[in-house]
């Protein structure tokens, strides 16, 4: 997301239309027709 309020050329960019099938097609093309799992770890910040 690029806001013209934060980036003076932000109004030159276009947003992609919502298409939930497009990333699925790209994943299949890349050899991951069923997607893949990603593990994420985040350290706890002491408060």
Order of alpha helices (4+ residues) and beta strands (2+ residues): alpha
